[in-house]
Amino acid sequence: MNKYIYPAIFKKEETGYSVFFPDIDGCYTCGDSLADAMDMAEDVLSLVLYTYETDGKAIPTPSDCATIQTDKQSFVQKTNY
């Protein structure tokens, strides 16, 4: 099994956090708290990349976190699988 590290964008919502991975289409989730959102981010990343591997799809190259711009209610965090 390969090891992957991708930037995830966490955004504070009215209740909880939303999370998406800008490098991976359809890879997003949410959580009731920041800790929950981080756990959910690892889960969704692992599921989506596992699907890529089993389907023989090319794994996207991760972006450099420093190049990702966010608004005032968001931040970038590396997430791994």
Secondary structure, DSSP 8 states (H G I E B T S, - for coil): ----EEEEEEEE-SSSEEEE-TTSTT-EEEESSHHHHHHHHHHHHHHHHHHHHHHT--------GGG----TTEEEEEEE-
